[in-house]
Amino acid sequence: MTPEFIIGLARNCIELTLMVSLPLFLTAIFVGVIIGIIQAATQIQEMTLVLVPKIIAIFVVSLMAMPWMMDKIITFTRELLLSLPDYIL
């Protein structure tokens, strides 16, 4: 294994992690901004008002995106394990 290979593998792992977590991250940002705008307009500064909708939205998005996320993770893991003998030599 060469240093270039290790760097490439680490890069692929980081890219996969970012790609899989992106729907949840964007959902949290979107819901947070919308609730923040509502709080600024109504001047209600309650912290739980932000937390509960974010948790619910992330839960719903994770349920909808779970098949895609699992497919990406399983494909990456399968490719990694099947090519493991090539990496050893």
PDB file of N, CA, C and O in Angstrom:
ATOM      1  N   MET A   1       0.846  -1.187   0.000  1.00  0.00           N
ATOM      2  CA  MET A   1       0.000   0.000   0.000  1.00  0.00           C
ATOM      3  C   MET A   1       0.881   1.236   0.000  1.00  0.00           C
ATOM      4  O   MET A   1       1.803   1.378   0.803  1.00  0.00           O
ATOM      5  N   THR A   2       0.572   2.096  -0.901  1.00  0.00           N
ATOM      6  CA  THR A   2       1.346   3.320  -1.036  1.00  0.00           C
ATOM      7  C   THR A   2       0.657   4.451  -0.279  1.00  0.00           C
ATOM      8  O   THR A   2      -0.532   4.368   0.027  1.00  0.00           O
ATOM      9  N   PRO A   3       1.395   5.487   0.014  1.00  0.00           N
ATOM     10  CA  PRO A   3       0.775   6.633   0.679  1.00  0.00           C
ATOM     11  C   PRO A   3      -0.353   7.253  -0.165  1.00  0.00           C
ATOM     12  O   PRO A   3      -1.343   7.742   0.380  1.00  0.00           O
ATOM     13  N   GLU A   4      -0.197   7.227  -1.484  1.00  0.00           N
ATOM     14  CA  GLU A   4      -1.240   7.766  -2.352  1.00  0.00           C
ATOM     15  C   GLU A   4      -2.533   6.957  -2.214  1.00  0.00           C
ATOM     16  O   GLU A   4      -3.628   7.519  -2.222  1.00  0.00           O
ATOM     17  N   PHE A   5      -2.395   5.645  -2.088  1.00  0.00           N
ATOM     18  CA  PHE A   5      -3.561   4.791  -1.931  1.00  0.00           C
ATOM     19  C   PHE A   5      -4.276   5.094  -0.618  1.00  0.00           C
ATOM     20  O   PHE A   5      -5.502   5.209  -0.590  1.00  0.00           O
ATOM     21  N   ILE A   6      -3.524   5.224   0.459  1.00  0.00           N
ATOM     22  CA  ILE A   6      -4.102   5.509   1.766  1.00  0.00           C
ATOM     23  C   ILE A   6      -4.816   6.859   1.749  1.00  0.00           C
ATOM     24  O   ILE A   6      -5.914   6.994   2.289  1.00  0.00           O
ATOM     25  N   ILE A   7      -4.194   7.849   1.131  1.00  0.00           N
ATOM     26  CA  ILE A   7      -4.809   9.174   1.039  1.00  0.00           C
ATOM     27  C   ILE A   7      -6.082   9.110   0.200  1.00  0.00           C
ATOM     28  O   ILE A   7      -7.082   9.739   0.545  1.00  0.00           O
ATOM     29  N   GLY A   8      -6.052   8.360  -0.892  1.00  0.00           N
ATOM     30  CA  GLY A   8      -7.241   8.209  -1.732  1.00  0.00           C
ATOM     31  C   GLY A   8      -8.371   7.504  -0.995  1.00  0.00           C
ATOM     32  O   GLY A   8      -9.531   7.897  -1.113  1.00  0.00           O
ATOM     33  N   LEU A   9      -8.040   6.467  -0.237  1.00  0.00           N
ATOM     34  CA  LEU A   9      -9.049   5.750   0.533  1.00  0.00           C
ATOM     35  C   LEU A   9      -9.649   6.643   1.615  1.00  0.00           C
ATOM     36  O   LEU A   9     -10.863   6.644   1.822  1.00  0.00           O
ATOM     37  N   ALA A  10      -8.803   7.399   2.299  1.00  0.00           N
ATOM     38  CA  ALA A  10      -9.297   8.327   3.320  1.00  0.00           C
ATOM     39  C   ALA A  10     -10.183   9.398   2.681  1.00  0.00           C
ATOM     40  O   ALA A  10     -11.198   9.799   3.251  1.00  0.00           O
ATOM     41  N   ARG A  11      -9.788   9.853   1.500  1.00  0.00           N
ATOM     42  CA  ARG A  11     -10.593  10.861   0.791  1.00  0.00           C
ATOM     43  C   ARG A  11     -11.959  10.296   0.431  1.00  0.00           C
ATOM     44  O   ARG A  11     -12.973  10.973   0.600  1.00  0.00           O
ATOM     45  N   ASN A  12     -11.994   9.056  -0.065  1.00  0.00           N
ATOM     46  CA  ASN A  12     -13.268   8.427  -0.403  1.00  0.00           C
ATOM     47  C   ASN A  12     -14.151   8.250   0.830  1.00  0.00           C
ATOM     48  O   ASN A  12     -15.366   8.431   0.756  1.00  0.00           O
ATOM     49  N   CYS A  13     -13.547   7.902   1.955  1.00  0.00           N
ATOM     50  CA  CYS A  13     -14.305   7.747   3.203  1.00  0.00           C
ATOM     51  C   CYS A  13     -14.906   9.075   3.648  1.00  0.00           C
ATOM     52  O   CYS A  13     -16.066   9.128   4.057  1.00  0.00           O
ATOM     53  N   ILE A  14     -14.135  10.125   3.572  1.00  0.00           N
ATOM     54  CA  ILE A  14     -14.620  11.445   3.977  1.00  0.00           C
ATOM     55  C   ILE A  14     -15.718  11.924   3.029  1.00  0.00           C
ATOM     56  O   ILE A  14     -16.722  12.483   3.472  1.00  0.00           O
ATOM     57  N   GLU A  15     -15.529  11.706   1.717  1.00  0.00           N
ATOM     58  CA  GLU A  15     -16.557  12.098   0.752  1.00  0.00           C
ATOM     59  C   GLU A  15     -17.866  11.352   1.007  1.00  0.00           C
ATOM     60  O   GLU A  15     -18.942  11.948   0.951  1.00  0.00           O
ATOM     61  N   LEU A  16     -17.776  10.059   1.283  1.00  0.00           N
ATOM     62  CA  LEU A  16     -18.973   9.273   1.557  1.00  0.00           C
ATOM     63  C   LEU A  16     -19.668   9.767   2.824  1.00  0.00           C
ATOM     64  O   LEU A  16     -20.892   9.886   2.862  1.00  0.00           O
ATOM     65  N   THR A  17     -18.892  10.049   3.841  1.00  0.00           N
ATOM     66  CA  THR A  17     -19.462  10.546   5.097  1.00  0.00           C
ATOM     67  C   THR A  17     -20.186  11.871   4.881  1.00  0.00           C
ATOM     68  O   THR A  17     -21.290  12.067   5.389  1.00  0.00           O
ATOM     69  N   LEU A  18     -19.573  12.773   4.135  1.00  0.00           N
ATOM     70  CA  LEU A  18     -20.206  14.067   3.867  1.00  0.00           C
ATOM     71  C   LEU A  18     -21.451  13.908   3.000  1.00  0.00           C
ATOM     72  O   LEU A  18     -22.463  14.566   3.237  1.00  0.00           O
ATOM     73  N   MET A  19     -21.377  13.036   1.996  1.00  0.00           N
ATOM     74  CA  MET A  19     -22.517  12.847   1.101  1.00  0.00           C
ATOM     75  C   MET A  19     -23.699  12.238   1.837  1.00  0.00           C
ATOM     76  O   MET A  19     -24.842  12.627   1.598  1.00  0.00           O
ATOM     77  N   VAL A  20     -23.441  11.293   2.726  1.00  0.00           N
ATOM     78  CA  VAL A  20     -24.519  10.623   3.450  1.00  0.00           C
ATOM     79  C   VAL A  20     -25.118  11.537   4.514  1.00  0.00           C
ATOM     80  O   VAL A  20     -26.320  11.471   4.775  1.00  0.00           O
ATOM     81  N   SER A  21     -24.309  12.378   5.125  1.00  0.00           N
ATOM     82  CA  SER A  21     -24.819  13.242   6.188  1.00  0.00           C
ATOM     83  C   SER A  21     -25.407  14.550   5.662  1.00  0.00           C
ATOM     84  O   SER A  21     -26.039  15.287   6.419  1.00  0.00           O
ATOM     85  N   LEU A  22     -25.212  14.845   4.392  1.00  0.00           N
ATOM     86  CA  LEU A  22     -25.670  16.120   3.839  1.00  0.00           C
ATOM     87  C   LEU A  22     -27.182  16.331   3.931  1.00  0.00           C
ATOM     88  O   LEU A  22     -27.596  17.432   4.296  1.00  0.00           O
ATOM     89  N   PRO A  23     -28.035  15.346   3.623  1.00  0.00           N
ATOM     90  CA  PRO A  23     -29.477  15.605   3.746  1.00  0.00           C
ATOM     91  C   PRO A  23     -29.898  15.977   5.169  1.00  0.00           C
ATOM     92  O   PRO A  23     -30.732  16.863   5.355  1.00  0.00           O
ATOM     93  N   LEU A  24     -29.333  15.314   6.161  1.00  0.00           N
ATOM     94  CA  LEU A  24     -29.683  15.622   7.545  1.00  0.00           C
ATOM     95  C   LEU A  24     -29.165  16.999   7.951  1.00  0.00           C
ATOM     96  O   LEU A  24     -29.854  17.753   8.638  1.00  0.00           O
ATOM     97  N   PHE A  25     -27.960  17.315   7.524  1.00  0.00           N
ATOM     98  CA  PHE A  25     -27.357  18.599   7.849  1.00  0.00           C
ATOM     99  C   PHE A  25     -28.144  19.749   7.220  1.00  0.00           C
ATOM    100  O   PHE A  25     -28.424  20.747   7.883  1.00  0.00           O
ATOM    101  N   LEU A  26     -28.499  19.608   5.944  1.00  0.00           N
ATOM    102  CA  LEU A  26     -29.256  20.662   5.270  1.00  0.00           C
ATOM    103  C   LEU A  26     -30.646  20.826   5.877  1.00  0.00           C
ATOM    104  O   LEU A  26     -31.165  21.940   5.961  1.00  0.00           O
ATOM    105  N   THR A  27     -31.245  19.720   6.297  1.00  0.00           N
ATOM    106  CA  THR A  27     -32.551  19.793   6.948  1.00  0.00           C
ATOM    107  C   THR A  27     -32.457  20.579   8.253  1.00  0.00           C
ATOM    108  O   THR A  27     -33.295  21.436   8.533  1.00  0.00           O
ATOM    109  N   ALA A  28     -31.438  20.282   9.038  1.00  0.00           N
ATOM    110  CA  ALA A  28     -31.267  20.991  10.309  1.00  0.00           C
ATOM    111  C   ALA A  28     -31.042  22.484  10.084  1.00  0.00           C
ATOM    112  O   ALA A  28     -31.590  23.314  10.809  1.00  0.00           O
ATOM    113  N   ILE A  29     -30.243  22.821   9.086  1.00  0.00           N
ATOM    114  CA  ILE A  29     -29.999  24.236   8.800  1.00  0.00           C
ATOM    115  C   ILE A  29     -31.280  24.915   8.329  1.00  0.00           C
ATOM    116  O   ILE A  29     -31.611  26.002   8.802  1.00  0.00           O
ATOM    117  N   PHE A  30     -32.002  24.288   7.405  1.00  0.00           N
ATOM    118  CA  PHE A  30     -33.224  24.877   6.859  1.00  0.00           C
ATOM    119  C   PHE A  30     -34.268  25.094   7.946  1.00  0.00           C
ATOM    120  O   PHE A  30     -34.846  26.177   8.046  1.00  0.00           O
ATOM    121  N   VAL A  31     -34.509  24.078   8.757  1.00  0.00           N
ATOM    122  CA  VAL A  31     -35.509  24.203   9.826  1.00  0.00           C
ATOM    123  C   VAL A  31     -35.055  25.252  10.845  1.00  0.00           C
ATOM    124  O   VAL A  31     -35.873  26.035  11.329  1.00  0.00           O
ATOM    125  N   GLY A  32     -33.785  25.275  11.167  1.00  0.00           N
ATOM    126  CA  GLY A  32     -33.273  26.264  12.115  1.00  0.00           C
ATOM    127  C   GLY A  32     -33.448  27.688  11.623  1.00  0.00           C
ATOM    128  O   GLY A  32     -33.803  28.578  12.395  1.00  0.00           O
ATOM    129  N   VAL A  33     -33.199  27.906  10.337  1.00  0.00           N
ATOM    130  CA  VAL A  33     -33.362  29.253   9.777  1.00  0.00           C
ATOM    131  C   VAL A  33     -34.833  29.659   9.768  1.00  0.00           C
ATOM    132  O   VAL A  33     -35.175  30.784  10.136  1.00  0.00           O
ATOM    133  N   ILE A  34     -35.698  28.743   9.349  1.00  0.00           N
ATOM    134  CA  ILE A  34     -37.131  29.060   9.311  1.00  0.00           C
ATOM    135  C   ILE A  34     -37.658  29.371  10.717  1.00  0.00           C
ATOM    136  O   ILE A  34     -38.376  30.353  10.909  1.00  0.00           O
ATOM    137  N   ILE A  35     -37.306  28.546  11.684  1.00  0.00           N
ATOM    138  CA  ILE A  35     -37.753  28.790  13.063  1.00  0.00           C
ATOM    139  C   ILE A  35     -37.133  30.076  13.600  1.00  0.00           C
ATOM    140  O   ILE A  35     -37.785  30.820  14.332  1.00  0.00           O
ATOM    141  N   GLY A  36     -35.884  30.341  13.242  1.00  0.00           N
ATOM    142  CA  GLY A  36     -35.244  31.587  13.667  1.00  0.00           C
ATOM    143  C   GLY A  36     -35.947  32.815  13.128  1.00  0.00           C
ATOM    144  O   GLY A  36     -36.091  33.818  13.827  1.00  0.00           O
ATOM    145  N   ILE A  37     -36.387  32.731  11.875  1.00  0.00           N
ATOM    146  CA  ILE A  37     -37.136  33.852  11.286  1.00  0.00           C
ATOM    147  C   ILE A  37     -38.469  34.034  12.012  1.00  0.00           C
ATOM    148  O   ILE A  37     -38.878  35.156  12.309  1.00  0.00           O
ATOM    149  N   ILE A  38     -39.132  32.930  12.288  1.00  0.00           N
ATOM    150  CA  ILE A  38     -40.406  33.006  13.016  1.00  0.00           C
ATOM    151  C   ILE A  38     -40.192  33.579  14.411  1.00  0.00           C
ATOM    152  O   ILE A  38     -40.987  34.396  14.876  1.00  0.00           O
ATOM    153  N   GLN A  39     -39.124  33.154  15.081  1.00  0.00           N
ATOM    154  CA  GLN A  39     -38.840  33.677  16.422  1.00  0.00           C
ATOM    155  C   GLN A  39     -38.524  35.166  16.369  1.00  0.00           C
ATOM    156  O   GLN A  39     -38.944  35.922  17.245  1.00  0.00           O
ATOM    157  N   ALA A  40     -37.792  35.587  15.355  1.00  0.00           N
ATOM    158  CA  ALA A  40     -37.463  37.014  15.251  1.00  0.00           C
ATOM    159  C   ALA A  40     -38.703  37.846  14.963  1.00  0.00           C
ATOM    160  O   ALA A  40     -38.831  38.971  15.446  1.00  0.00           O
ATOM    161  N   ALA A  41     -39.614  37.288  14.174  1.00  0.00           N
ATOM    162  CA  ALA A  41     -40.827  38.034  13.835  1.00  0.00           C
ATOM    163  C   ALA A  41     -41.782  38.121  15.021  1.00  0.00           C
ATOM    164  O   ALA A  41     -42.445  39.140  15.214  1.00  0.00           O
ATOM    165  N   THR A  42     -41.851  37.064  15.809  1.00  0.00           N
ATOM    166  CA  THR A  42     -42.793  37.053  16.928  1.00  0.00           C
ATOM    167  C   THR A  42     -42.143  37.425  18.254  1.00  0.00           C
ATOM    168  O   THR A  42     -42.842  37.611  19.250  1.00  0.00           O
ATOM    169  N   GLN A  43     -40.844  37.535  18.283  1.00  0.00           N
ATOM    170  CA  GLN A  43     -40.071  37.859  19.475  1.00  0.00           C
ATOM    171  C   GLN A  43     -40.247  36.827  20.584  1.00  0.00           C
ATOM    172  O   GLN A  43     -40.179  37.162  21.767  1.00  0.00           O
ATOM    173  N   ILE A  44     -40.470  35.584  20.204  1.00  0.00           N
ATOM    174  CA  ILE A  44     -40.514  34.473  21.162  1.00  0.00           C
ATOM    175  C   ILE A  44     -39.128  33.841  21.164  1.00  0.00           C
ATOM    176  O   ILE A  44     -38.698  33.302  20.144  1.00  0.00           O
ATOM    177  N   GLN A  45     -38.438  33.896  22.266  1.00  0.00           N
ATOM    178  CA  GLN A  45     -37.076  33.384  22.342  1.00  0.00           C
ATOM    179  C   GLN A  45     -37.018  32.126  23.209  1.00  0.00           C
ATOM    180  O   GLN A  45     -36.308  32.093  24.214  1.00  0.00           O
ATOM    181  N   GLU A  46     -37.744  31.123  22.829  1.00  0.00           N
ATOM    182  CA  GLU A  46     -37.774  29.864  23.570  1.00  0.00           C
ATOM    183  C   GLU A  46     -36.858  28.863  22.869  1.00  0.00           C
ATOM    184  O   GLU A  46     -37.012  28.615  21.673  1.00  0.00           O
ATOM    185  N   MET A  47     -35.913  28.289  23.599  1.00  0.00           N
ATOM    186  CA  MET A  47     -34.932  27.371  23.001  1.00  0.00           C
ATOM    187  C   MET A  47     -35.562  26.054  22.546  1.00  0.00           C
ATOM    188  O   MET A  47     -35.140  25.483  21.541  1.00  0.00           O
ATOM    189  N   THR A  48     -36.561  25.573  23.270  1.00  0.00           N
ATOM    190  CA  THR A  48     -37.174  24.301  22.882  1.00  0.00           C
ATOM    191  C   THR A  48     -37.985  24.446  21.604  1.00  0.00           C
ATOM    192  O   THR A  48     -38.282  23.451  20.944  1.00  0.00           O
ATOM    193  N   LEU A  49     -38.344  25.668  21.250  1.00  0.00           N
ATOM    194  CA  LEU A  49     -39.079  25.906  20.016  1.00  0.00           C
ATOM    195  C   LEU A  49     -38.232  25.556  18.793  1.00  0.00           C
ATOM    196  O   LEU A  49     -38.781  25.193  17.753  1.00  0.00           O
ATOM    197  N   VAL A  50     -36.934  25.657  18.898  1.00  0.00           N
ATOM    198  CA  VAL A  50     -36.039  25.295  17.802  1.00  0.00           C
ATOM    199  C   VAL A  50     -35.717  23.807  17.848  1.00  0.00           C
ATOM    200  O   VAL A  50     -35.656  23.156  16.805  1.00  0.00           O
ATOM    201  N   LEU A  51     -35.515  23.276  19.014  1.00  0.00           N
ATOM    202  CA  LEU A  51     -35.030  21.907  19.163  1.00  0.00           C
ATOM    203  C   LEU A  51     -36.043  20.865  18.699  1.00  0.00           C
ATOM    204  O   LEU A  51     -35.687  19.948  17.959  1.00  0.00           O
ATOM    205  N   VAL A  52     -37.261  20.989  19.109  1.00  0.00           N
ATOM    206  CA  VAL A  52     -38.279  19.977  18.799  1.00  0.00           C
ATOM    207  C   VAL A  52     -38.555  19.880  17.296  1.00  0.00           C
ATOM    208  O   VAL A  52     -38.561  18.767  16.770  1.00  0.00           O
ATOM    209  N   PRO A  53     -38.785  20.981  16.580  1.00  0.00           N
ATOM    210  CA  PRO A  53     -38.998  20.852  15.135  1.00  0.00           C
ATOM    211  C   PRO A  53     -37.780  20.292  14.393  1.00  0.00           C
ATOM    212  O   PRO A  53     -37.931  19.546  13.426  1.00  0.00           O
ATOM    213  N   LYS A  54     -36.576  20.652  14.846  1.00  0.00           N
ATOM    214  CA  LYS A  54     -35.371  20.103  14.213  1.00  0.00           C
ATOM    215  C   LYS A  54     -35.305  18.598  14.380  1.00  0.00           C
ATOM    216  O   LYS A  54     -35.008  17.876  13.428  1.00  0.00           O
ATOM    217  N   ILE A  55     -35.582  18.120  15.587  1.00  0.00           N
ATOM    218  CA  ILE A  55     -35.541  16.676  15.840  1.00  0.00           C
ATOM    219  C   ILE A  55     -36.575  15.954  14.984  1.00  0.00           C
ATOM    220  O   ILE A  55     -36.280  14.914  14.395  1.00  0.00           O
ATOM    221  N   ILE A  56     -37.769  16.497  14.914  1.00  0.00           N
ATOM    222  CA  ILE A  56     -38.821  15.867  14.115  1.00  0.00           C
ATOM    223  C   ILE A  56     -38.456  15.881  12.637  1.00  0.00           C
ATOM    224  O   ILE A  56     -38.624  14.869  11.956  1.00  0.00           O
ATOM    225  N   ALA A  57     -37.961  17.004  12.127  1.00  0.00           N
ATOM    226  CA  ALA A  57     -37.605  17.105  10.711  1.00  0.00           C
ATOM    227  C   ALA A  57     -36.453  16.174  10.359  1.00  0.00           C
ATOM    228  O   ALA A  57     -36.479  15.522   9.315  1.00  0.00           O
ATOM    229  N   ILE A  58     -35.448  16.108  11.219  1.00  0.00           N
ATOM    230  CA  ILE A  58     -34.317  15.220  10.952  1.00  0.00           C
ATOM    231  C   ILE A  58     -34.760  13.767  10.997  1.00  0.00           C
ATOM    232  O   ILE A  58     -34.282  12.955  10.205  1.00  0.00           O
ATOM    233  N   PHE A  59     -35.656  13.426  11.901  1.00  0.00           N
ATOM    234  CA  PHE A  59     -36.179  12.069  11.969  1.00  0.00           C
ATOM    235  C   PHE A  59     -36.926  11.708  10.693  1.00  0.00           C
ATOM    236  O   PHE A  59     -36.739  10.618  10.153  1.00  0.00           O
ATOM    237  N   VAL A  60     -37.768  12.610  10.208  1.00  0.00           N
ATOM    238  CA  VAL A  60     -38.536  12.340   8.988  1.00  0.00           C
ATOM    239  C   VAL A  60     -37.614  12.213   7.778  1.00  0.00           C
ATOM    240  O   VAL A  60     -37.773  11.302   6.965  1.00  0.00           O
ATOM    241  N   VAL A  61     -36.653  13.122   7.661  1.00  0.00           N
ATOM    242  CA  VAL A  61     -35.721  13.067   6.529  1.00  0.00           C
ATOM    243  C   VAL A  61     -34.846  11.822   6.613  1.00  0.00           C
ATOM    244  O   VAL A  61     -34.543  11.215   5.585  1.00  0.00           O
ATOM    245  N   SER A  62     -34.438  11.434   7.810  1.00  0.00           N
ATOM    246  CA  SER A  62     -33.617  10.222   7.932  1.00  0.00           C
ATOM    247  C   SER A  62     -34.420   8.984   7.549  1.00  0.00           C
ATOM    248  O   SER A  62     -33.864   8.055   6.964  1.00  0.00           O
ATOM    249  N   LEU A  63     -35.710   8.949   7.862  1.00  0.00           N
ATOM    250  CA  LEU A  63     -36.544   7.827   7.436  1.00  0.00           C
ATOM    251  C   LEU A  63     -36.678   7.782   5.918  1.00  0.00           C
ATOM    252  O   LEU A  63     -36.644   6.707   5.319  1.00  0.00           O
ATOM    253  N   MET A  64     -36.830   8.949   5.298  1.00  0.00           N
ATOM    254  CA  MET A  64     -36.977   8.985   3.842  1.00  0.00           C
ATOM    255  C   MET A  64     -35.666   8.697   3.119  1.00  0.00           C
ATOM    256  O   MET A  64     -35.675   8.054   2.070  1.00  0.00           O
ATOM    257  N   ALA A  65     -34.543   9.159   3.656  1.00  0.00           N
ATOM    258  CA  ALA A  65     -33.256   9.006   2.989  1.00  0.00           C
ATOM    259  C   ALA A  65     -32.506   7.742   3.399  1.00  0.00           C
ATOM    260  O   ALA A  65     -31.457   7.441   2.831  1.00  0.00           O
ATOM    261  N   MET A  66     -33.021   7.003   4.370  1.00  0.00           N
ATOM    262  CA  MET A  66     -32.294   5.835   4.874  1.00  0.00           C
ATOM    263  C   MET A  66     -31.987   4.792   3.793  1.00  0.00           C
ATOM    264  O   MET A  66     -30.868   4.280   3.773  1.00  0.00           O
ATOM    265  N   PRO A  67     -32.921   4.449   2.892  1.00  0.00           N
ATOM    266  CA  PRO A  67     -32.557   3.467   1.861  1.00  0.00           C
ATOM    267  C   PRO A  67     -31.384   3.922   0.992  1.00  0.00           C
ATOM    268  O   PRO A  67     -30.485   3.138   0.688  1.00  0.00           O
ATOM    269  N   TRP A  68     -31.402   5.192   0.597  1.00  0.00           N
ATOM    270  CA  TRP A  68     -30.305   5.719  -0.209  1.00  0.00           C
ATOM    271  C   TRP A  68     -28.993   5.733   0.579  1.00  0.00           C
ATOM    272  O   TRP A  68     -27.943   5.362   0.055  1.00  0.00           O
ATOM    273  N   MET A  69     -29.061   6.161   1.833  1.00  0.00           N
ATOM    274  CA  MET A  69     -27.866   6.216   2.669  1.00  0.00           C
ATOM    275  C   MET A  69     -27.271   4.825   2.875  1.00  0.00           C
ATOM    276  O   MET A  69     -26.060   4.634   2.764  1.00  0.00           O
ATOM    277  N   MET A  70     -28.133   3.863   3.174  1.00  0.00           N
ATOM    278  CA  MET A  70     -27.654   2.502   3.393  1.00  0.00           C
ATOM    279  C   MET A  70     -27.086   1.899   2.111  1.00  0.00           C
ATOM    280  O   MET A  70     -26.102   1.161   2.160  1.00  0.00           O
ATOM    281  N   ASP A  71     -27.693   2.206   0.968  1.00  0.00           N
ATOM    282  CA  ASP A  71     -27.177   1.707  -0.306  1.00  0.00           C
ATOM    283  C   ASP A  71     -25.768   2.230  -0.562  1.00  0.00           C
ATOM    284  O   ASP A  71     -24.888   1.474  -0.974  1.00  0.00           O
ATOM    285  N   LYS A  72     -25.555   3.510  -0.320  1.00  0.00           N
ATOM    286  CA  LYS A  72     -24.222   4.099  -0.515  1.00  0.00           C
ATOM    287  C   LYS A  72     -23.197   3.472   0.428  1.00  0.00           C
ATOM    288  O   LYS A  72     -22.090   3.136   0.007  1.00  0.00           O
ATOM    289  N   ILE A  73     -23.557   3.314   1.690  1.00  0.00           N
ATOM    290  CA  ILE A  73     -22.623   2.764   2.672  1.00  0.00           C
ATOM    291  C   ILE A  73     -22.328   1.295   2.380  1.00  0.00           C
ATOM    292  O   ILE A  73     -21.176   0.868   2.453  1.00  0.00           O
ATOM    293  N   ILE A  74     -23.360   0.520   2.049  1.00  0.00           N
ATOM    294  CA  ILE A  74     -23.157  -0.908   1.767  1.00  0.00           C
ATOM    295  C   ILE A  74     -22.341  -1.092   0.496  1.00  0.00           C
ATOM    296  O   ILE A  74     -21.468  -1.959   0.450  1.00  0.00           O
ATOM    297  N   THR A  75     -22.604  -0.297  -0.533  1.00  0.00           N
ATOM    298  CA  THR A  75     -21.819  -0.388  -1.773  1.00  0.00           C
ATOM    299  C   THR A  75     -20.354  -0.082  -1.504  1.00  0.00           C
ATOM    300  O   THR A  75     -19.476  -0.801  -1.980  1.00  0.00           O
ATOM    301  N   PHE A  76     -20.081   0.967  -0.754  1.00  0.00           N
ATOM    302  CA  PHE A  76     -18.693   1.321  -0.442  1.00  0.00           C
ATOM    303  C   PHE A  76     -18.019   0.211   0.360  1.00  0.00           C
ATOM    304  O   PHE A  76     -16.881  -0.161   0.073  1.00  0.00           O
ATOM    305  N   THR A  77     -18.711  -0.313   1.352  1.00  0.00           N
ATOM    306  CA  THR A  77     -18.127  -1.367   2.188  1.00  0.00           C
ATOM    307  C   THR A  77     -17.894  -2.633   1.382  1.00  0.00           C
ATOM    308  O   THR A  77     -16.855  -3.278   1.524  1.00  0.00           O
ATOM    309  N   ARG A  78     -18.847  -2.991   0.540  1.00  0.00           N
ATOM    310  CA  ARG A  78     -18.697  -4.186  -0.295  1.00  0.00           C
ATOM    311  C   ARG A  78     -17.497  -4.053  -1.225  1.00  0.00           C
ATOM    312  O   ARG A  78     -16.695  -4.980  -1.339  1.00  0.00           O
ATOM    313  N   GLU A  79     -17.367  -2.905  -1.891  1.00  0.00           N
ATOM    314  CA  GLU A  79     -16.225  -2.682  -2.782  1.00  0.00           C
ATOM    315  C   GLU A  79     -14.911  -2.724  -2.018  1.00  0.00           C
ATOM    316  O   GLU A  79     -13.918  -3.259  -2.511  1.00  0.00           O
ATOM    317  N   LEU A  80     -14.905  -2.166  -0.826  1.00  0.00           N
ATOM    318  CA  LEU A  80     -13.691  -2.161  -0.013  1.00  0.00           C
ATOM    319  C   LEU A  80     -13.304  -3.574   0.402  1.00  0.00           C
ATOM    320  O   LEU A  80     -12.133  -3.945   0.313  1.00  0.00           O
ATOM    321  N   LEU A  81     -14.272  -4.366   0.854  1.00  0.00           N
ATOM    322  CA  LEU A  81     -13.972  -5.723   1.303  1.00  0.00           C
ATOM    323  C   LEU A  81     -13.628  -6.657   0.150  1.00  0.00           C
ATOM    324  O   LEU A  81     -12.779  -7.535   0.303  1.00  0.00           O
ATOM    325  N   LEU A  82     -14.274  -6.484  -1.003  1.00  0.00           N
ATOM    326  CA  LEU A  82     -13.961  -7.345  -2.145  1.00  0.00           C
ATOM    327  C   LEU A  82     -12.595  -7.044  -2.739  1.00  0.00           C
ATOM    328  O   LEU A  82     -11.957  -7.937  -3.298  1.00  0.00           O
ATOM    329  N   SER A  83     -12.142  -5.828  -2.630  1.00  0.00           N
ATOM    330  CA  SER A  83     -10.829  -5.483  -3.164  1.00  0.00           C
ATOM    331  C   SER A  83      -9.737  -5.555  -2.105  1.00  0.00           C
ATOM    332  O   SER A  83      -8.600  -5.165  -2.372  1.00  0.00           O
ATOM    333  N   LEU A  84     -10.050  -6.034  -0.933  1.00  0.00           N
ATOM    334  CA  LEU A  84      -9.068  -6.137   0.149  1.00  0.00           C
ATOM    335  C   LEU A  84      -7.864  -6.995  -0.227  1.00  0.00           C
ATOM    336  O   LEU A  84      -6.740  -6.610   0.095  1.00  0.00           O
ATOM    337  N   PRO A  85      -8.041  -8.150  -0.900  1.00  0.00           N
ATOM    338  CA  PRO A  85      -6.844  -8.918  -1.276  1.00  0.00           C
ATOM    339  C   PRO A  85      -5.911  -8.165  -2.217  1.00  0.00           C
ATOM    340  O   PRO A  85      -4.699  -8.377  -2.179  1.00  0.00           O
ATOM    341  N   ASP A  86      -6.457  -7.286  -3.064  1.00  0.00           N
ATOM    342  CA  ASP A  86      -5.608  -6.492  -3.951  1.00  0.00           C
ATOM    343  C   ASP A  86      -4.817  -5.455  -3.168  1.00  0.00           C
ATOM    344  O   ASP A  86      -3.707  -5.093  -3.559  1.00  0.00           O
ATOM    345  N   TYR A  87      -5.378  -4.977  -2.073  1.00  0.00           N
ATOM    346  CA  TYR A  87      -4.715  -3.947  -1.286  1.00  0.00           C
ATOM    347  C   TYR A  87      -3.575  -4.505  -0.453  1.00  0.00           C
ATOM    348  O   TYR A  87      -2.622  -3.790  -0.146  1.00  0.00           O
ATOM    349  N   ILE A  88      -3.665  -5.762  -0.089  1.00  0.00           N
ATOM    350  CA  ILE A  88      -2.648  -6.358   0.768  1.00  0.00           C
ATOM    351  C   ILE A  88      -1.329  -6.514   0.020  1.00  0.00           C
ATOM    352  O   ILE A  88      -0.261  -6.305   0.595  1.00  0.00           O
ATOM    353  N   LEU A  89      -1.398  -6.878  -1.251  1.00  0.00           N
ATOM    354  CA  LEU A  89      -0.178  -7.113  -2.038  1.00  0.00           C
ATOM    355  C   LEU A  89       0.433  -5.880  -2.570  1.00  0.00           C
ATOM    356  O   LEU A  89       1.460  -5.942  -3.246  1.00  0.00           O
TER     357      LEU A  89
END
